[in-house]
Amino acid sequence: MKPVFRAWRIGRVLLRYRLDDLLDDTPVEGWLKLARPFVPRASAEVANLSRGARLRMALQELGPIFVKFGQILSTRRDLVPPDVAEELALLQDRVLPFDGETARAIVENALQMPVSQAFATFDTTPLASASIAQVHAATLPPDANGVSREIVVKVLRPDIEKQIAGDIALLKAVAGVVNRTHPAADKIRPHLIVEEIENTLAAELDLQREGANASVLRRFWQDSDDLYVPEVIWSHTAERVLTLERVYGIPSDDIAALDAAGIDRRALAAKGVRVFYTEVFRDNFFHADAHAGNIWVDSDPARRANPRFIALDFGIVGQLSDEDQYYLAENFMAIFNRDYRRIAELHVRAGWMPSYIRIDELEAAARAVCEPYFTRPLSEISLAEVLLKLFRTAQRYELTLQPQLILLQKTLLNIEGVGRLLDPKLDIWAVARPVLQRILVERYSPQRLATEFRKRLPELVTHAPEMPRLLHAWLTQQVEGRHELNLRSRDLVELNRTIHTAQRKTVAAVLGVGLLICAAVLYGLEAGGPRFWSVPASAWIAGLGGLWALLAAWPRGR
């Protein structure tokens, strides 16, 4: 019954903020209309707000998981209307903190030692509170030199796993409705969107995994003048507790503080773009939650002319397959070079679009999107906006959304936003192009290929003795006509899934009809037992079961 009550609460909040119009022409619309008389009307102040603002307020009221959902949804500008996406982007990772003594108990349970033993000091008043966890200031016991190191302790919210599990289950049910009723469900792929949210939240629930992300990122940027990553204190880290060195800096969106500190904002903005492309295409390990709250600027006075960023919150990092990395880099270079034919060919070769799409039509569509931008000064062109328009245009040509690229799109939007805030005249194209060219030259150079070959040589040598036997066996099969061909196809998998679905619907339809007949017989024979509104309870049970089974069997549009 918990999911039902949770759904009822969500429905009440949607109605109170007059968001039921967002669900018009869906199966939920009728249920919301029935519930509307039982929900207090929204105040005039709320009713006059935009739909995006009302949605943002509703998500905040529903709790931290829905705040996180709104943040993730704000990055899907290919699916969410611009006005709604802009409002959802305002959602901050700031929610009411939980009790500091509860946080102390969680830390002691995770570290298997009293807080007084693990730390010299531990402040029960949190420094910051987010949707998944909150952060407390602390100091480590004095070292051999009598110095107590300043640290921060990140603590997961109590029972957050249960709450997330319940909300994810509800989102999966909603995705199922969308999948059955939305005409473009096969392109939107709602189950994959929910799966992405589930994986993102699962990663953030394991603070030991977040610590590992921070450790890897720190290793890539060790002694860098561009980015600093705080050190993980592994002796005081577990699944529910993460301890990091404490760092001090200025939030990257606090322009007044940056100017007061004498920071060279133009140099800083260019560094942000270079760091992003280096993380993606050199390291293939990028900070994927790079909004201004998670990106600080080192306030050290010695770094005014050569400022560097400080990265925080490593729960979400992104990686791409070698294939996606290659096609994405080539797409960037094709955009830089205004090679629209190349853009069209890459979209098809990458498998993002069906192979039967006409390249010339796709080329013309890419040209129509990009050319208007190139009439502006390069400093006014947003690469993220160009990519977004390209993806939206490509959807008309049966583009299949790529979940593995969603984090990258989100991060690119964040980085461009921070860069343009720091330097409104930032020419992102001029900064990004040489960085990407250099990385691609290094990545696909003969020296790099030779290094990769040497790395794989032991594996090749290990399997080399088996090759003559395998070749002999294959030739024998060809001569004797015993060659076996094993096929794996997404079309065959989809056909198999469709057959199984049809079988389940047939069984549900037969069961539904049988239960309704049973209900009619029980009512006609006036079966004994308790009665409701003069109808036997057994007839009610059979009838409701039959209706439920028939609804499950009812064909849905795709």
C-alpha positions in Angstrom: 0.0 0.0 0.0 2.9 2.4 0.5 3.3 3.1 -3.3 -0.4 3.9 -3.4 -0.2 6.4 -0.6 3.0 7.9 -2.1 1.3 8.2 -5.4 -1.7 9.9 -3.7 0.6 12.4 -2.0 2.4 13.2 -5.2 -1.0 13.7 -7.0 -2.1 16.0 -4.2 1.0 18.1 -4.6 0.6 18.2 -8.4 -3.0 19.4 -8.0 -2.2 21.9 -5.3 0.4 23.6 -7.6 -2.0 23.2 -10.6 0.4 21.0 -12.5 -2.2 18.6 -13.7 -2.1 20.3 -17.2 1.3 18.8 -17.7 -0.3 15.4 -17.7 -3.1 16.1 -20.2 -3.8 13.3 -22.7 -2.2 10.7 -20.4 -4.0 7.9 -18.4 -3.3 9.9 -15.2 -5.4 12.8 -16.3 -8.7 11.1 -15.4 -7.5 10.1 -11.9 -6.3 13.7 -11.2 -9.7 15.1 -12.3 -11.5 12.8 -9.9 -9.1 13.8 -7.0 -9.3 17.6 -7.7 -12.4 18.3 -5.5 -10.5 16.9 -2.5 -7.4 19.0 -2.8 -7.3 22.7 -1.6 -7.0 25.2 -4.4 -3.6 26.9 -5.0 -3.2 30.4 -3.6 -3.5 33.3 -6.1 0.3 33.9 -5.7 1.1 30.3 -6.7 -1.5 30.2 -9.4 0.0 33.2 -11.1 3.5 31.7 -11.3 4.8 30.1 -14.5 4.4 26.3 -14.9 8.2 25.9 -14.5 8.2 27.8 -11.2 5.2 25.8 -9.9 6.9 22.5 -10.9 10.1 23.6 -9.1 8.2 24.4 -5.9 6.3 21.1 -6.1 9.5 19.1 -6.4 11.0 20.9 -3.4 7.9 20.1 -1.3 8.0 16.4 -2.3 11.5 16.0 -0.8 15.2 15.6 -1.6 14.8 12.8 -4.1 12.5 14.8 -6.3 14.8 17.8 -6.0 17.5 15.5 -7.4 15.1 14.3 -10.1 14.4 17.9 -11.1 18.1 18.6 -11.3 18.7 15.6 -13.6 15.6 16.5 -15.7 16.8 20.1 -16.2 19.7 18.7 -18.2 17.4 16.9 -20.6 16.6 20.0 -22.7 16.0 17.7 -25.6 12.8 16.5 -23.8 11.9 19.3 -21.4 10.5 22.6 -22.7 13.0 25.5 -22.4 10.9 27.5 -19.8 10.6 24.4 -17.5 14.3 23.5 -17.9 15.3 27.0 -16.9 13.3 26.9 -13.7 14.5 23.4 -12.8 18.1 24.5 -13.3 17.5 26.8 -10.3 17.0 23.9 -8.0 19.8 24.0 -5.4 21.3 21.1 -3.4 20.1 22.8 -0.2 17.5 21.1 1.9 16.7 21.0 5.6 19.5 19.3 7.5 19.0 16.3 9.7 19.9 16.3 13.4 23.6 16.6 14.1 23.5 13.9 16.8 22.0 11.5 14.3 24.9 12.3 12.0 27.4 11.6 14.8 25.7 8.2 15.4 25.9 7.3 11.7 29.6 8.2 11.6 30.3 6.1 14.7 28.5 3.1 13.2 30.2 3.4 9.8 33.7 3.9 11.3 33.2 1.4 14.1 34.7 3.8 16.7 33.6 6.7 18.8 33.7 10.2 17.2 35.9 11.4 20.1 38.4 8.7 19.1 38.2 9.3 15.3 38.4 13.1 15.4 39.9 15.8 17.6 36.8 17.9 17.0 33.5 17.2 15.2 30.9 20.0 14.7 27.4 18.7 14.9 26.1 21.8 13.0 26.4 21.0 9.3 28.4 23.2 6.9 26.0 22.3 4.1 23.0 20.1 3.6 22.1 18.4 0.3 19.5 16.0 -1.0 21.6 12.9 -0.3 24.0 13.8 2.4 25.2 16.7 4.6 28.7 17.9 5.5 30.3 18.5 8.9 33.5 20.3 9.8 36.0 18.3 11.9 39.7 18.0 12.7 41.9 14.9 12.8 43.8 13.9 16.0 47.2 15.7 16.1 50.0 14.1 14.1 53.6 13.6 15.3 54.2 17.3 15.0 51.2 18.1 17.0 49.2 19.5 14.0 45.5 18.8 13.8 44.5 18.7 10.1 41.2 20.3 9.1 38.8 18.0 7.3 35.1 17.7 6.3 33.0 14.7 6.9 30.2 13.9 4.4 27.4 11.8 6.0 24.5 10.1 4.2 21.0 10.9 5.3 19.3 8.3 7.5 17.1 5.8 5.7 17.8 7.5 2.4 18.1 4.2 0.6 14.5 3.1 1.5 13.1 6.5 0.4 15.0 6.3 -2.9 14.0 2.7 -3.5 10.3 3.7 -3.1 10.5 6.7 -5.3 12.4 4.8 -8.0 9.8 2.1 -8.0 7.1 4.8 -8.6 9.2 6.4 -11.4 9.5 3.0 -13.0 5.7 2.6 -12.9 5.3 6.1 -14.5 7.8 5.2 -17.1 5.8 2.0 -17.9 2.7 4.2 -18.5 4.6 6.5 -20.7 6.2 3.6 -22.6 2.8 2.2 -23.3 0.9 5.4 -24.2 3.4 7.9 -25.7 3.6 7.7 -29.5 7.4 8.4 -29.5 8.2 6.1 -26.5 10.7 4.1 -28.6 12.8 7.2 -29.2 12.4 8.8 -25.7 13.0 5.5 -24.0 11.6 6.4 -20.6 12.8 3.3 -18.9 16.4 4.2 -19.8 15.9 7.7 -18.4 14.7 6.2 -15.1 17.5 3.7 -15.2 20.0 6.6 -15.6 18.5 8.4 -12.6 18.6 5.1 -10.6 22.3 4.6 -11.5 23.2 8.2 -10.7 21.5 8.0 -7.3 23.1 4.6 -6.6 26.5 6.0 -7.3 25.8 8.9 -4.9 24.7 6.5 -2.1 28.1 4.8 -2.0 30.4 7.4 -0.5 33.3 5.0 -0.7 32.8 5.0 -4.5 32.7 8.8 -4.4 36.0 8.8 -2.6 37.5 6.5 -5.3 36.3 9.0 -7.9 37.9 11.8 -6.1 41.2 9.8 -5.7 41.3 9.1 -9.5 40.6 12.6 -10.4 43.2 13.9 -8.0 45.8 11.6 -9.6 45.0 12.9 -13.1 45.4 16.5 -11.9 48.2 16.1 -9.4 50.4 19.3 -9.1 48.2 21.0 -11.8 47.9 24.8 -12.0 44.4 24.4 -13.4 42.5 22.2 -11.1 42.8 21.1 -7.5 41.1 18.0 -6.0 41.1 17.5 -2.2 42.7 14.5 -0.7 40.6 11.6 0.5 41.2 10.5 4.1 40.7 6.8 3.6 41.2 5.8 7.2 38.0 7.7 8.0 35.9 6.8 5.0 33.2 4.1 4.5 30.1 3.5 2.5 28.0 6.0 4.5 30.8 8.4 5.5 33.4 10.2 3.3 36.2 12.3 4.8 38.2 14.8 2.7 40.7 17.5 3.5 39.0 20.8 4.0 39.6 23.4 1.2 38.9 27.1 1.1 37.8 28.9 -2.0 35.3 31.2 -3.6 32.2 29.8 -5.4 32.8 30.3 -9.2 29.5 32.2 -9.5 30.4 34.8 -6.8 31.7 37.4 -9.2 31.9 40.2 -6.6 34.1 38.1 -4.3 36.3 37.0 -7.2 36.9 40.6 -8.3 37.5 41.7 -4.7 40.2 38.9 -4.5 41.8 40.2 -7.7 41.3 37.0 -9.6 41.9 37.1 -13.4 38.5 36.0 -14.5 39.3 35.8 -18.2 42.2 33.4 -17.6 40.0 31.4 -15.2 37.1 31.1 -17.8 39.5 29.8 -20.5 41.0 27.3 -18.0 37.5 25.9 -17.3 37.0 25.1 -21.0 40.4 23.5 -21.3 39.9 21.4 -18.1 36.6 20.1 -19.5 38.0 19.0 -22.8 41.1 17.5 -21.2 39.0 15.5 -18.7 36.7 14.1 -21.5 39.2 13.4 -24.3 42.6 12.9 -22.5 41.5 11.2 -19.3 38.1 9.9 -20.2 37.1 10.7 -16.6 35.2 13.9 -16.1 33.4 15.6 -13.2 29.8 15.4 -14.3 28.2 17.6 -11.6 30.1 20.7 -12.4 27.6 23.4 -11.4 28.9 26.6 -9.7 28.2 25.2 -6.2 30.7 22.3 -6.8 33.3 24.3 -8.6 35.2 26.8 -6.4 38.2 29.1 -7.2 41.4 28.9 -5.1 41.5 32.1 -3.0 45.3 31.9 -2.5 46.6 35.5 -3.1 49.6 34.0 -4.9 47.3 32.7 -7.6 45.6 35.9 -8.6 47.3 36.0 -12.1 47.3 32.2 -12.5 44.0 31.1 -10.8 42.9 27.5 -10.5 39.6 25.7 -9.8 38.8 23.5 -6.9 36.5 20.5 -7.6 34.0 19.3 -5.0 31.4 16.6 -4.8 32.5 13.6 -6.8 29.4 11.4 -6.7 28.8 11.7 -10.4 31.6 11.2 -12.9 31.3 10.4 -16.6 33.2 8.1 -18.9 32.6 7.2 -22.5 33.4 4.1 -24.6 36.3 4.5 -27.0 33.9 4.5 -29.9 31.6 7.2 -28.4 34.7 9.2 -27.5 36.0 9.0 -31.1 32.7 9.9 -32.7 32.0 12.8 -30.3 35.5 14.3 -30.8 35.1 14.0 -34.6 31.7 15.7 -34.3 33.2 18.6 -32.4 35.9 19.0 -35.0 33.3 18.8 -37.8 31.3 21.6 -36.2 34.5 23.7 -35.7 35.3 23.2 -39.4 31.6 23.6 -40.6 31.8 20.2 -42.3 28.1 19.4 -42.3 28.5 16.3 -44.5 30.9 14.9 -41.9 28.4 15.6 -39.1 25.7 13.7 -40.9 28.0 10.7 -41.7 29.2 10.5 -38.1 25.7 10.4 -36.7 24.9 7.4 -38.9 28.2 5.6 -38.5 28.0 6.0 -34.7 24.7 4.1 -34.8 22.8 7.1 -33.3 20.6 7.1 -36.4 19.3 4.4 -38.8 21.5 3.5 -41.7 18.7 4.1 -44.2 18.5 7.9 -43.4 19.6 10.0 -46.5 22.9 11.6 -45.8 22.2 14.6 -48.0 18.9 15.4 -46.2 20.6 15.1 -42.8 23.5 17.3 -44.1 21.0 20.0 -45.2 19.3 19.9 -41.8 22.7 20.3 -40.0 23.6 23.2 -42.2 20.2 24.9 -41.5 20.9 24.6 -37.7 24.6 25.7 -37.7 24.9 28.4 -40.4 22.7 31.0 -38.5 25.1 30.7 -35.6 28.2 31.5 -37.6 26.8 34.9 -38.6 27.4 36.0 -35.0 30.8 36.7 -33.4 32.4 33.5 -32.1 32.3 34.8 -28.6 28.5 34.8 -28.7 28.2 31.2 -30.0 27.3 28.5 -27.5 28.7 25.1 -28.5 26.3 23.4 -26.1 23.4 25.2 -27.7 24.5 24.2 -31.2 24.8 20.5 -30.1 21.4 20.7 -28.5 19.8 22.1 -31.6 21.5 19.4 -33.7 20.2 16.6 -31.5 16.7 18.1 -31.6 16.8 18.4 -35.4 18.2 14.9 -35.7 15.2 13.6 -33.7 13.0 14.3 -36.7 15.3 11.9 -38.6 14.7 9.1 -36.0 17.6 9.9 -33.7 17.7 7.4 -30.8 18.6 9.2 -27.6 22.0 8.1 -26.2 21.9 7.9 -22.4 25.7 7.6 -22.2 26.0 11.1 -23.7 23.5 12.8 -21.3 26.0 13.5 -18.6 28.3 15.0 -21.1 25.6 17.3 -22.5 24.8 18.4 -18.9 28.4 19.0 -18.0 29.0 21.0 -21.2 26.0 23.2 -20.4 27.4 23.7 -16.9 30.9 24.5 -18.0 29.8 27.0 -20.7 27.5 28.6 -18.1 30.3 29.1 -15.6 32.7 30.2 -18.3 30.4 32.8 -19.8 29.6 34.0 -16.2 33.3 34.6 -15.5 34.0 36.1 -18.9 31.0 37.2 -21.0 33.3 37.6 -24.0 34.8 34.1 -23.8 35.4 32.6 -27.2 34.7 29.0 -26.4 35.5 27.9 -29.9 38.9 29.5 -30.0 39.8 28.0 -26.6 38.4 24.5 -27.2 39.6 23.8 -30.8 43.4 23.8 -30.2 43.0 21.7 -27.0 40.9 19.1 -28.8 43.2 19.0 -31.8 46.3 18.5 -29.6 44.6 15.7 -27.6 43.4 13.9 -30.8 46.9 14.1 -32.3 48.4 12.6 -29.1 45.6 10.0 -28.7 45.9 8.6 -32.2 49.6 9.1 -32.7 51.9 6.1 -33.8 53.6 6.4 -30.4 50.2 6.0 -28.6 49.3 3.1 -30.8 52.6 1.4 -30.1 52.2 1.9 -26.4 48.7 0.3 -26.6 50.1 -2.6 -28.6 52.9 -3.2 -26.0 50.3 -3.2 -23.3 48.2 -5.9 -25.0 51.2 -7.9 -26.2 51.2 -10.3 -23.2 47.5 -11.1 -23.8 48.2 -11.8 -27.5 51.2 -14.0 -26.7 49.1 -15.9 -24.1 46.5 -16.8 -26.7 48.9 -17.3 -29.6 49.5 -21.1 -29.0 45.7 -21.7 -29.3 45.4 -20.1 -32.7 46.6 -23.1 -34.9 44.1 -25.4 -33.1 41.2 -22.9 -33.4 42.1 -22.4 -37.1 42.2 -26.1 -37.8 38.8 -26.6 -36.0 37.2 -23.8 -38.1 38.6 -25.2 -41.4 37.4 -28.7 -40.5 33.9 -27.3 -39.8 33.9 -25.6 -43.2 34.9 -28.8 -45.1 32.4 -31.0 -43.3 29.6 -28.5 -43.5 29.2 -28.3 -39.7 29.7 -24.6 -39.4 27.4 -23.1 -36.8 26.3 -19.5 -37.0 25.1 -17.7 -33.8 23.2 -14.5 -34.4 22.4 -11.8 -31.8 20.2 -9.0 -33.0 18.4 -6.2 -31.2 15.5 -6.8 -33.6 15.3 -10.5 -32.6 15.4 -9.5 -28.9 12.6 -7.0 -29.5 10.6 -9.6 -31.4 11.1 -12.1 -28.6 10.0 -9.4 -26.0 6.9 -8.6 -28.1 5.9 -12.3 -28.3 6.2 -12.7 -24.5 4.2 -9.5 -24.0 1.5 -10.8 -26.3 1.4 -14.1 -24.4 1.1 -12.3 -21.0 -1.7 -10.1 -22.4 -3.6 -13.1 -23.7 -3.3 -14.9 -20.3 -4.5 -11.7 -18.6 -7.5 -11.3 -20.9 -8.6 -14.9 -20.4 -8.1 -14.5 -16.6 -10.0 -11.2 -16.6 -13.0 -12.6 -18.5 -13.1 -15.7 -16.3 -13.0 -13.7 -13.1 -15.8 -11.4 -14.4 -17.9 -14.5 -15.2 -17.1 -15.8 -11.7 -18.2 -12.5 -10.1 -21.5 -12.6 -12.1 -22.2 -16.1 -10.9 -21.4 -15.3 -7.3 -23.7 -12.3 -7.4 -26.5 -14.2 -9.1 -26.3 -17.1 -6.6 -26.1 -14.7 -3.7 -23.0 -16.2 -2.3 -22.6 -16.1 1.5 -20.1 -14.2 3.6 -19.8 -10.4 4.2 -21.6 -8.1 1.8 -20.9 -4.5 0.7 -23.8 -2.5 -0.8 -25.8 -5.7 -1.0 -23.1 -7.4 -3.1 -21.1 -10.4 -1.7 -17.5 -9.6 -0.9 -16.3 -12.6 -3.0 -18.1 -11.1 -6.0 -16.4 -7.7 -5.4 -12.9 -9.5 -5.2 -13.5 -11.5 -8.4 -14.9 -8.5 -10.3 -12.1 -6.1 -9.3 -9.6 -8.8 -10.1 -11.2 -9.3 -13.5 -11.1 -5.6 -14.3 -7.5 -5.3 -13.2 -6.6 -8.3 -15.5 -8.5 -6.8 -18.4 -6.7 -3.4 -17.9 -3.4 -5.2 -17.9 -4.4 -6.9 -21.2 -5.7 -3.7 -22.9 -3.6 -2.8 -26.0 -1.7 0.5 -25.6 -0.6 2.8 -28.4 3.1 3.2 -29.2 
